[in-house]
Structure formats: structure tokens, C-alpha cells
Amino acid sequence: PLLTSFLLRSIRSNGLDDCDNSSDEDRDSEFFDDDELILRRDALTVSDVSKAMIGLQTWDESLRKGRLPLVNDFKASSPDGNPEIWPEEPLFSCAQDVLVDLGLARLVRRHPEILPSVLLSVAKMVVQFTIESRQGKLT
């Protein structure tokens, strides 16, 4: 529930809530300044959240086994038949390298009560990376 709530708020807080019937122009002028409008255009989509939820399930299963997820652990397939990893490269490999160095998988196995916090941290990292990447802040 915490992960889902965070991811859905990442969409809604950026003006992508389809339930609002007011015009974009009215909504934008009343509630958001120019910086927030830029963030909204570059924020997560519903498709991003769907991929994240599937990916986080894989992370959850792997971490409960005391290891980080492998490419073959990802069940969702892309059109070319290869596993669709989450987060996408290059973030997946970078995160793997850092988390291996920290011994995170072993720590989670010893202390499973920290698993929700670990998954939330991974989700936050991916949201931040995605937004900054779409804004062109990453090279």
C-alpha cells in the first residue's frame, strides 16, 4: 500500500489526474507555477507506474530470498521476447552495483522488517531518475 500510494501520488501530484474535469488552462493558472508545469510534463505516466509495480514485485521476491533480482527474474516480457527489467538500464546496473557493495540483500534477509523501506527507497530513486532524465538534466 505504501509503495502504491507513493507511485500514484507521483502521477497525481504532477497534474496527470484524469478525474479532474476542469480545463487544463484553468487548472494550470489556478494551482501551478511555470516550474511545476515543467515537472508535470516530465513526470511519471500510468504506464511507468504499472511497470514499477511489476518490477517492485520482482524486487520484493528476490530480496526475500536474500539476493538482488537478476534479469531473468523479470516476468514481464517486451515485444522482442526479452525480459523487461525494472528500472531500465543504465539505472538497473548502477543500482545493482551499489546495492551489492552495500550487502543490502543479505541485510534484508536478516532483517525482513526493513524490506518495505528498501523498496520505497528504490521506487523514490527511480522516480527521481525518471523525472530528471526526462527534463534533460542527466547526460
Buried (B, 14 or more C-beta within 10 A) or exposed (E): EEBEEBBBEBBBBBBBEEEEEEEEEEBBEEEBEEEEBBBBEBBBEEEBBEBBBBBBBBBBEBBEEEBBBEEEBBEBEEEEEEBBBBBBEEBBEEBBEEBEEEEBBEBBBEEEEBBEEBBBEBBBBBBEBBBEBBEEEEE
